[in-house]
Amino acid sequence: MNLQTSVPHPLPRRAMPDSCQFDLLDVNALQDPGSGRIVHLYSMVARCLSCEVIFKAQEGQGFVSTSAARVLRCPTGCGEQALKGAALRQWQLQSA
């Protein structure tokens, strides 16, 4: 009896729980003027609260967009945090 199974595609990777927290210092995004929805996120400047490094994150270089959130990663490798669109929109409103 053959107990091996064939999986045609790699199994989806489970997201790591938030392992770090960040202070957002700047958010550069294109927003819909009516709803405030973020249409495109260009970059974020953040400070890692674990190692205190300040860095600029762009898509593929410091953050990755998923269907539910943007995952911000510390460049020193100490952790990551998922940021939902509502949190990013709220930050924009506070800074205006």
Backbone bond lengths (Angstrom), bond angles and torsions (degrees), N, CA, C in turn:
res aa  C-N    CA-C-N  psi(-1)  N-CA   C-N-CA  omega(-1)  CA-C   N-CA-C  phi
1 M - - - 1.450 - - 1.523 108.80 -
2 N 1.331 117.17 130.75 1.456 122.71 179.83 1.530 109.31 -94.67
3 L 1.327 116.26 116.71 1.469 120.63 -178.50 1.519 112.66 -96.26
4 Q 1.297 117.70 -3.55 1.462 120.41 179.00 1.517 109.98 -75.50
5 T 1.329 115.20 141.43 1.463 119.65 176.73 1.507 108.60 -117.36
6 S 1.282 115.35 149.95 1.454 120.71 179.71 1.524 108.72 -102.29
7 V 1.318 116.70 127.78 1.465 122.17 177.14 1.519 107.03 -109.78
8 P 1.349 117.86 115.82 1.453 119.86 -175.19 1.531 114.18 -66.93
9 H 1.309 117.04 -29.03 1.466 121.37 -179.74 1.519 108.46 -127.20
10 P 1.312 117.56 153.32 1.467 118.42 177.20 1.528 110.18 -61.73
11 L 1.298 115.70 146.08 1.458 120.06 177.89 1.519 109.46 -66.02
12 P 1.347 117.62 145.96 1.465 119.16 179.31 1.524 110.79 -64.11
13 R 1.316 115.26 140.31 1.457 121.91 179.11 1.517 109.39 -78.91
14 R 1.306 117.74 130.07 1.459 120.49 176.19 1.514 108.79 -77.40
15 A 1.319 115.86 137.88 1.458 120.20 179.65 1.523 110.02 -68.17
16 M 1.325 115.65 140.64 1.455 120.11 175.22 1.518 108.42 -72.24
17 P 1.325 117.80 143.68 1.460 117.97 174.34 1.526 109.55 -64.52
18 D 1.325 115.62 156.63 1.462 119.09 179.46 1.522 109.24 -54.19
19 S 1.316 116.45 124.66 1.456 121.19 -177.25 1.522 111.78 -116.42
20 C 1.328 116.41 4.48 1.452 121.29 -176.62 1.524 107.81 -156.11
21 Q 1.313 117.25 162.40 1.457 120.98 174.98 1.517 108.80 -130.91
22 F 1.331 115.32 150.63 1.458 121.81 -175.71 1.513 110.85 -131.57
23 D 1.314 116.36 148.22 1.463 123.34 165.85 1.512 106.07 -95.06
24 L 1.336 117.63 123.83 1.463 120.04 174.59 1.514 108.37 -81.97
25 L 1.318 116.32 125.34 1.458 121.95 -179.71 1.517 111.51 -100.10
26 D 1.340 117.66 -28.74 1.461 122.39 178.74 1.518 108.96 -157.23
27 V 1.336 116.22 143.38 1.459 122.43 176.50 1.516 107.14 -131.50
28 N 1.323 116.71 125.26 1.458 122.25 178.06 1.524 107.06 -112.44
29 A 1.343 116.34 106.73 1.460 120.49 -175.15 1.519 110.83 -144.09
30 L 1.321 115.70 153.45 1.455 122.92 171.77 1.520 106.29 -94.59
31 Q 1.340 116.37 121.88 1.452 121.05 -177.47 1.517 110.73 -116.93
32 D 1.339 115.88 147.68 1.455 122.04 172.46 1.530 107.15 -70.35
33 P 1.356 118.52 123.45 1.457 119.96 -175.60 1.531 113.83 -63.84
34 G 1.315 117.89 -29.09 1.461 120.41 -178.63 1.512 113.74 -77.60
35 S 1.333 116.56 -49.20 1.465 120.26 -174.52 1.530 113.31 -98.18
36 G 1.316 117.46 -19.21 1.460 120.82 -175.33 1.517 112.37 80.53
37 R 1.342 117.16 0.16 1.464 122.53 179.14 1.523 109.87 -60.75
38 I 1.324 116.86 138.05 1.452 121.49 177.81 1.522 108.35 -77.72
39 V 1.325 115.92 117.01 1.459 122.15 178.88 1.525 109.72 -83.93
40 H 1.319 116.35 -42.20 1.470 120.85 178.35 1.526 108.81 -148.81
41 L 1.311 116.10 131.04 1.460 121.82 176.78 1.522 107.79 -100.90
42 Y 1.323 116.27 114.16 1.464 120.99 -178.31 1.530 111.68 -81.30
43 S 1.332 115.92 -50.46 1.465 118.94 -177.70 1.525 110.71 -163.39
44 M 1.322 114.33 164.24 1.464 122.37 174.80 1.520 107.57 -137.22
45 V 1.312 116.23 144.60 1.459 121.69 170.40 1.525 105.19 -111.22
46 A 1.315 116.11 126.80 1.461 120.57 -174.40 1.522 110.97 -137.79
47 R 1.339 114.11 159.54 1.471 121.09 173.25 1.521 107.04 -118.43
48 C 1.311 116.43 125.94 1.457 121.85 176.88 1.530 108.08 -75.17
49 L 1.313 116.99 126.27 1.463 120.12 -178.95 1.527 112.58 -78.28
50 S 1.328 117.52 -12.43 1.466 120.39 177.62 1.524 112.09 -82.77
51 C 1.339 116.40 -48.94 1.471 119.41 -175.40 1.527 113.14 -113.08
52 E 1.351 117.58 -1.71 1.472 123.88 175.90 1.526 115.21 69.28
53 V 1.338 118.97 10.41 1.457 120.32 179.03 1.532 109.13 -76.07
54 I 1.330 116.32 140.45 1.461 122.62 175.83 1.520 106.81 -105.76
55 F 1.353 116.15 131.34 1.458 119.79 -176.01 1.516 111.01 -147.32
56 K 1.341 115.10 158.82 1.457 122.39 174.82 1.519 107.36 -104.00
57 A 1.336 115.87 126.57 1.460 121.27 -179.04 1.525 109.84 -112.32
58 Q 1.324 115.33 135.77 1.457 122.58 175.15 1.519 107.75 -126.95
59 E 1.332 116.71 163.45 1.470 121.09 -179.99 1.527 110.05 -52.24
60 G 1.324 115.81 124.13 1.456 121.45 179.65 1.517 114.06 83.96
61 Q 1.324 117.12 -13.01 1.471 122.15 178.58 1.518 108.61 -132.12
62 G 1.315 115.78 74.13 1.456 120.62 179.22 1.511 113.54 116.69
63 F 1.328 118.06 -26.88 1.456 119.55 171.34 1.517 110.41 -146.65
64 V 1.334 113.25 154.41 1.451 121.91 178.89 1.515 107.53 -128.51
65 S 1.332 117.00 133.67 1.460 121.31 177.60 1.522 109.92 -87.93
66 T 1.315 115.98 133.74 1.462 122.12 172.04 1.522 107.18 -119.43
67 S 1.307 117.40 177.14 1.463 119.73 -179.48 1.527 111.86 -67.30
68 A 1.316 118.24 -24.81 1.462 121.23 -176.33 1.531 114.31 -104.10
69 A 1.320 118.24 -23.41 1.466 120.17 -173.61 1.522 110.51 -165.85
70 R 1.332 114.78 174.85 1.466 121.87 169.08 1.517 105.90 -104.95
71 V 1.326 116.42 132.68 1.459 120.97 179.66 1.518 107.41 -101.99
72 L 1.320 115.49 112.51 1.463 123.60 -178.75 1.518 107.92 -93.34
73 R 1.344 116.29 129.92 1.468 121.53 -177.85 1.522 109.92 -119.94
74 C 1.306 115.59 136.26 1.458 121.09 176.31 1.527 108.97 -71.46
75 P 1.339 118.52 133.88 1.467 120.42 -179.47 1.532 113.62 -67.15
76 T 1.319 118.35 -17.71 1.462 120.05 177.85 1.519 111.95 -83.30
77 G 1.350 116.74 -8.66 1.458 120.97 177.83 1.512 114.39 87.03
78 C 1.322 118.24 11.51 1.466 118.66 -176.49 1.525 113.50 -81.68
79 G 1.343 118.57 -13.00 1.456 117.79 177.05 1.506 113.78 167.35
80 E 1.336 114.48 -175.83 1.450 121.81 -179.61 1.528 109.13 -149.51
81 Q 1.332 115.45 162.53 1.458 121.54 178.85 1.517 108.61 -146.55
82 A 1.326 116.57 137.47 1.456 121.95 176.11 1.527 108.43 -87.56
83 L 1.323 116.19 127.88 1.467 121.99 178.58 1.523 108.71 -114.45
84 K 1.303 116.96 120.47 1.466 121.29 178.77 1.521 108.82 -79.59
85 G 1.335 115.92 156.55 1.456 121.57 -179.83 1.511 113.17 -56.24
86 A 1.334 117.66 -36.63 1.464 121.17 -179.63 1.532 110.99 -62.08
87 A 1.315 117.53 -39.10 1.471 120.97 178.98 1.523 110.45 -66.00
88 L 1.327 117.19 -39.36 1.467 120.69 178.92 1.527 110.80 -68.45
89 R 1.343 117.76 -41.39 1.474 120.86 177.83 1.519 110.49 -63.69
90 Q 1.325 117.27 -41.47 1.461 121.82 179.78 1.526 110.63 -62.17
91 W 1.326 116.76 -40.52 1.463 119.75 178.47 1.513 110.41 -61.26
92 Q 1.335 118.13 -43.98 1.461 122.53 179.17 1.526 110.87 -58.02
93 L 1.337 116.85 -43.55 1.443 120.03 -178.57 1.535 111.63 -66.51
94 Q 1.326 117.22 -36.31 1.453 120.47 179.16 1.515 112.12 -68.30
95 S 1.325 117.42 -31.38 1.461 120.61 -175.62 1.523 112.50 -83.75
96 A 1.321 118.04 -15.16 1.470 121.19 -175.86 1.513 112.09 -74.34
